[in-house]
Amino acid sequence: MLQNYLTIAMRNLRKHKTFSFINILGLAVGIAVCLQILLWVVDELSYDRWNEKFDRIYRVAGEVKFGGIHSTFAVAPAPLAAALAEDFPEVEAVVRFRQQGSFLVKSRVQNFKENRVVFADSTLFKVFSLKMLQGNPDQALKAPQTVVISKSMAEKYFPSENPIGKVLRFDNDQRYNVTGVIEDMPVNSHFNFDFFCSMSTLEESREQIWLSFNFHTYYVLRKDANQQAFAAKLFPQLLSKYIDPQLQQVMGKSYAELEKSGTLFKFPIQPLKDIHLKSDMDVELAANGNIQYIWIFGLAALFVLLIAVVNFMNLSTARSALRAREVGVRKVVGSQRSALIGQFLSESMVLTFFALFLALLLSWVALPYFGQIAGKKLLFPWTSPLFWTSVLLGGVLIGLLAGSYPAFFLSGFQPISVLKGRFLDSSKGRNLRSGLIVFQFLIAIFLISASFVIRGQLGFIQNKKMGFNRERVLVINDAYALENNLDAFKKNLKNLPFVQNATVSGFLPIESSRSNGSVCTTPSVQEESCQIIQQWEVDEDYVPTLGMEITKGRNFSPDMPGDSSNVILNEKAAKGFFGQEDPLGKILYFQTDMNDEGKLNQRVYTVIGVVKDFHFESLRQNIETLCLTLQRNAGNISVKLSATDLPAALLRMEQEWKKVSAGAPFSWQFMDESFDEMYRAETRIGRIFNIFMVLSLLVACLGLLGLAAFTAERRTKEIGIRKVLGATTPSIIGLLSKEIIRLILLAFVIAIPVAWWGASQWLHNFAYRIAVPWWGFILAGLMAVSVALLTVALQSIKSARMAPVKSLRSE
């Protein structure tokens, strides 16, 4: 029986090659899109699950509301780890990470810039499942000035040697003994480092300040412990034993008193498995994903697949009249309805598995290109039993879904009516096809609209005035490597004919590391007089080099030695501290470290200027308070260029660098490139939505093409008669197209409110955004109508130009 089903199915596919091709290609594209997105989603959901204890590992974060500023940090106070280990028996192990930026690392002669460096406690291997290849995991990071390196770094710095016991120099003056080698970390981790330096090296790791947040802190909960109960008692116990006494010393108030006035101090707890997709705090170890995009891409891929399935159902039900006599004859000779259902479902399954084979081929070919767009290296899981089981089950499900309605619809024909020639395409069938066409183009218009909105927001970001000039600003990294030669190098740069200006600073107005601190208008620390504010250390050339505007007062001057005790505020900070008063000449008290008596040390600054607000974070956030102080921070050298011959300018600057750098690599990037990196996720979304838009239209139009061909075939005699009576080709085209256009217009009316709501929700991720562009929805509708009309017209023209005699002879 099954062999008979398959034989007949293959005959029908060969007999109707055009319709078979359209169905197979449409389904293949839909399945291929789903496979690509599924691989990406699985990769996103797999982050950090390589840890053996991933379901018991948690990160303690920080949340502070003080001086009207509400901030969340992925870091916690230094003494928290010891308190967790000593005071809470539910905790099995604790580890801290501390990042301090990039380092210049060398083993013998050549320096290499390494960004993936972190300081970690010796308990690292008790929390995370890092595979130790050489060394003792219990002892490797206990001593100061020790480091555990990855296998790839061991091969890089000590080729063909045993690295254990060897020395690496960090920034030319810090010696670290290699005590261990680990397997390279999995890519699907929310942190990824090649160098783990011993935490005991850092003096700040032993500080007992509970009001400062610098350390990423993770703990493992014991198997028999309850996380909810532990979380409920964590903060109250820490508050009473450690935090409240320190608050009393610093601010003269208890936490309860501060809480009444709006001050907040909490320790949110995050499961390790949620960090990559659900955490977007300040000071993350790396850029995380977004659970919203999992849903967005998943739904978009599902929509494309549904459009392909709808095509199959549409064409199958449309061709029902052509197979009506076949069904009638089969029933007369004794075929049961169940046998007919089996026959039509087998045809659906054969077609689906042809499409599935083609989809696997398309996915394999397209995966590297999709990986480039998505920013991942995705591999096709050819050897995974789970993958193949899922693919086969998915193919069966799609085949059943696509073929179920046609099977039950066709098998329900009454043989007497059919054989007497009384069968007509029922209104029920026509209504179903109309509804499916509306559904297809509703999705297509939604995706086109989304693409326009994303493109509009990205254009707004690119063209918005940011309060500084990032064009032709070259950022030279690792200025600290020049040591005592830094000032001479900067002077040499400024003397070059193609350099307009140059500045040395540790902070730039692009998303990077930040320096938060507490600043008050009074010597005493009180919530009504203090704010959490960004404190950037710059030189006197910072403002002019980046094209910022001083709106009040003056910039720092090299002719005024006292400027090291002066400060420039942005407009937001000036208004926050002094309201409508003139801020010039006012005194501010900067809180620094804590002294032996438990009091915060202070530095006193005088306001000499106000800089116009500029965006120093992405447009997702509002501009916050910020101040500039004249302090040495040799992080980067920003160079404003006027040269048109950039390669020659870069070569000359590299030559100047090599004269004074003692072998440090010349590393640079343009500021506008770094600025664009802040919106990498949105750029990728835009590209992927463009692909979805094209594919959804392609698949929908394949269905329209098949439907138009079938409609023209059904109405061949009618077209011939109309032409004999004087109908023109344009009128015939209009006759065959008007119903399709009406349905697409209905899809447009339904899609607009849905697309408008979706666009509004996405744009709310940005503090600075465009208005929802009404023109984008109109253009989306026009595109859908135009493409559909062109598709139908191509088939209609062929039918309309057929000779009437030939049309009237057709059966």
Residue, then its C-alpha position, 0 to 999 in steps of 0.5 A: m500500500l505504501q509503495n503504491y502511495l509513493t508511486i502515485a505521488m511521484r507520478n503526480l509530482r512529475k506530471h505537474k512539474t511547475f507546481s511541484f517546483i514552486n512548492i518544493l522551492g517555497l518550502a525549502v526556503g522556509i525550512a532553511v530560514c528556520l534551520q539557520i535561526l534555530l542554530w543561532v537560537v540554540d547557540e545563544l541558549s547554550y551560553d555558560r551551560w558547559n559548566e558542570k554546576f551551571d544550575r547552582i552558580y549565581r552572580v551577585a550584582g549591585e544596585v544603588k540609588f543615590g543622589g537621584i541616580h539609579s544604577t545597576f552594576a554587574v560588580a559587587p564590593a570587594p569584601l562580599a566574597a569573604a562574607l559569603a564564604e564565611d557567614f553562609p553555610e549554603v555557599e559551596a565556593v566563591v570566586r571574584f574577577r577584577q578587570q583592569g583593561s588591556f596589558l602589554v605582555k611579552s615573554r622575551v622580546q616582543n610585546f603583544k597587546e592582550n585584552r582578555v586578561v582578568f584577575a581571579d581568586s584561587t577558588l576559580f576552579k571550584v566554581f567554573s569547569l575550566k579544564m586544567l591541562q598543566g598545573n595544580p588547580d588548587q594551588a595555581l593562583k594562590a601566590p601573588q604574581t602568578v598567572v594561569i594561561s590558555k593553551s593558545m597563549a601557551e603556544k603563542y608565548f612558549p612554542s615547543e616549551n613547557p610554560i610552567g615556571k616561565v615568566l611573562r612580563f606585563d606592561n614591561d615591569q610586572r613579572y608573573n610566573v606561569t603556574g597553569v595552562i587551561e584548555d581554551m575557554p568555550v566561545n559560548s561563555h559570558f566571559n572569555f579570558d586567556f590570562f587569569c592572574s592571581m587576585s592576591t596580587l591586587e592590594e584593593s582585593r583586600e579592602q573592606i569597603w562595602l560602598s564601592f563596586n569593582f568585583h564580579t562575584y560568583y558563588v556556587l550554592r550547595k545541592d541541598a540549599n534553597q536559593q529563594a531562602f538564601a536570597a531572602k536572608l542574604f542582604p538583611q544579614l550583610l546589612s546588619k553585620y557589615i553595611d550599616p556600621q559603615l554607613q553610620q561611619v561615612m554618612g552618620k545615618s542608618y540604612a533605614e533612615l537613608e531608605k526613607s529618603g529614597t536611597l537604595f542599596k541592594f545586591p541583586i542575584q542573577p543565575l549564571k544561565d540567565i546572564h548572557l540573555k537577560s543581563d544588561m548592567d554597567v560593567e559587564l565582562a563582555a557584550n551580552g545577548n538579548i532575550q528579545y532578539i531570540w523571540i523576534f528572530g524565532l517568530a520571524a523565521l516561523f513566519v517565513l516557514l508558515i508562508a511556505v506552508v500556506n503556499f502548499m495548502n493554497l495551491s493544493t486546495a486550488r487544484s482540488a477541482l482538477r483532482a475531483r474526478e480522480v477522487g470520484v473514480r477512486k471512491v466508485v471503485g471502492s477506495q475508502r476515505s482513509a486510503l485517500i487521506g493516506q494517498f494525499l498525505s503521502e504526496s505531501m510527505v514526499l514533497t516535504f522531504f524533497a524540500l527538506f533535502l534542498a533546505l539542508l543543502l541551502s542551509w549548509v551553503a548559507l551558514p557561513y554568510f549568516g554567521q558573518i551577519a550574526g557575528k558568530k561562527l556557527l557550525f552545521p551539526w552533521t554528527s548530532p543525533l539530536f539534530w537529525t532526530s529533530v530535522l526528521l520529526g520536523g519534516v514529518l510535522i511540516g508534511l502533516l501540517a501542510g498536507s492535512y487540510p488538502a487531504f481531508f478536503l479532497s477526500g471529502f468530495q461526493p463521487i456522484s456530484v463529481l462524476k456528473g460534472r456538478f463539482l465547482d470550487s466551493s466558496k469555502g475553498r475560495n475563502l480559505r485561499s483568500g484568508l491564506i493570501v491575506f495571512q502571507f502578505l500580512i507577515a510580509i508587510f510587517l517584516i518590510s515595515a520593521s526593516f524600514v523602522i530599524r533602518g530609520q533609527l540607525g540613520f538617526i543614530q548616525n546623523k544625530k549631533m552627539g555634542f562632539n566631533r568623532e570624524r577623522v579622530l584616530v585613537i591610538n591605544d596603550a599610551y601608558a606603554l610610552e611611559n616617560n616618553l608620552d609627553a614627547f610623543k604627543k608633542n611630536l604628533k602635534n607638530l606633524p602637518f596633518v595633525q590638528n590636535a591631540t589629547v591623552s585621556g583614559f576615557l572617550p565618549i564611546e561605550s567603554s569602561r566608566s569611572n563612577g564616584s560620589v561628589c557632594t556640594t558639602p563636606s559631609v556626605q548627605e544624599e540631598s547634597c551628593q550625586i553619583i557622577q562620571q569622573w573623567e581624567v583628561d588633559e587640557d587638549y581634550v575639549p578642543t580635540l573632540g570639538m566639544e563646546i564650553t558654554k560657561g567659563r573656560n577650558f583647562s589651561p597649561d598656563m594655570p598650574g592650579d587647574s589640577s584642583n579645578v573641574i569642568l561639569n557637563e550641563k546635566a551635572a551643573k543643573g543637578f548640583f546648583g539648579q539655576e545658580d551660576p556654577l562657576g567658582k562653586i566648590l565640590y567635594f570628591q569622595t576618594d578612598m576610606n581612611d583608617e578611621g572609616k571615613l572617606n577621604q576627600r578632594v576639593y575642586t572648584v568649578i571653572g567651566v561647563v561643557k555642553d552635554f554630549h552623548f558618552e553612552s549609546l542613545r539607549q541611555n539618557i545623558e547623565t552627570l559627568c565631570l572632567t578633571l585635569q589629571r594624568n591618565a595614559g589610556n589613549i591618545s586621540v588625534k584629530l587629523s586633517a590629512t586626506d592621505l590617511p595611509a601616509a599619515l598612519l605610516r608617519m605616526e607609526q614611525e614616531w611611535k616606534k622611536v619611543s615605544a620600546g617595542a610596544p605594538f602600534s594599535w589604533q582605530f578610528m573613533d567613528e568605527s568604535f562608535d558604530e560598534m555600540y550599535r552592532a546588535e541593531t545593525r545586525i538586526g537590520r541586516i537580518f530583517n532585510i533578509f527576512m523581508v526579501l525571503s518572505l516576499l519571495v516565498a509569498c510571490l512563489g505562491l502567487l505565481g502558482l495561484a495565478a497560473f492555476t487561475a489562468e488555467r481554470r479561466t482559459k475559455e473565459i479569457g478566450i471568449r472575452k477576447v473574442l468579444g473585444a476585451t483588451t490585454p490590460s483589461i484581462i490583466g486587471l480581471l486576473s489581478k483585482e482579487i489579489i490586489r484586494l486581498i493584499l490591501l486587506a492584509f495591509v490594513i490589518a498589518i499596520p496596527v500590528a507593525w505600529w505597535g511592534a515598532s513602538q515597543w522596539l524604539h522604546n529601547f532607545a532614550y533618543r529615537i525617531a517617531v514611528p515613521w508612518w511613511g514606512f508603513i505606506l511604502a511597505g504596503l506599496m512594495a507588497v502590492s507592486v511585487a504581487l502585481l508584477t508577479v500576477a501580471l507576468q502570468s496574466i500577460k501570458s494568458a491574455r496574449m494567448a490566441p482566442v482560438k487556442s483558448l477556446r479549444s482548451e479542455 
